[in-house]
Amino acid sequence: MQEIEFYCKKCKKSMKMSYALTGNDSALVMNGIFLRCHTNKCCRSLTLKNFTEEKVKTGADAHGKYYL
């Protein structure tokens, strides 16, 4: 897995954002970035706070998808 793609947990659609893994498990991942789902039906938005690369890797499935 070289890249993690982010998906909406509510509507299961892509957030059109991905993260390239660096190998440093204690590194913060996109700290303070505001994410918003792009579908017309879903109005979900969130901010990543204190997400480490290790947490993102363990939460991703076998295909590199992480549902937020």
N, C-alpha and C positions, 0 to 999 in steps of 0.2 A: 504494500500500500504506500504510494507516494503522495497521494492527494486525498483530502477529505472534502466531500461536497455536503453542503447544508440544505436540509429539507424542512418544510413546515410540518410540525407534528399534527396540526389540526386538519389540514386539507391534503397532506402528503405530496404537495407540489414542490418543485425546486425553488430555492431562494436565489438562484443564479449567482451563488458565491461559493468559493472553495478555498481551502487552506492547504498550502504545500508544507509537508512535514519537514522539520529541520533536524530531528534526532535528539534535541534537547528536551527531555520530558518535563523539566521544571519551568520552561519558558512560558510566559503568558501568551495566550492566543487572542488576537484582535481585541484587546482590552479597551472598553469604552466605545466600541463600534455599534451603531444603531442599525438593526436589521429589520426589514419589513417584508412581509409576504406580498408577492406581486399579482396574485389573482384578484378578480373583482369580487368574488364571494367572501373571501377571507380577509379580515381586517387585523390580523395578528402582527404585533411588532414587539421587539425585545432588544435588550442591550446585554452583551456578554460582559460579565464581571467576574474576575478571578478564575477564568477558565484556563487551565494549563493544557499543554499538549498531551500529557498523559491521560487526562480526563476525556479529551476529545478522541484519542485513539481507542480507549476502552469502551466508549459509548458508541463508536461507529460499528456498523455491521460488516460482513465479509466483503461487500461490494464498495466499501468506502463511503457509505451514506450515514450522516449523523442527523437525527431528527430533533429539532429544537422546539 
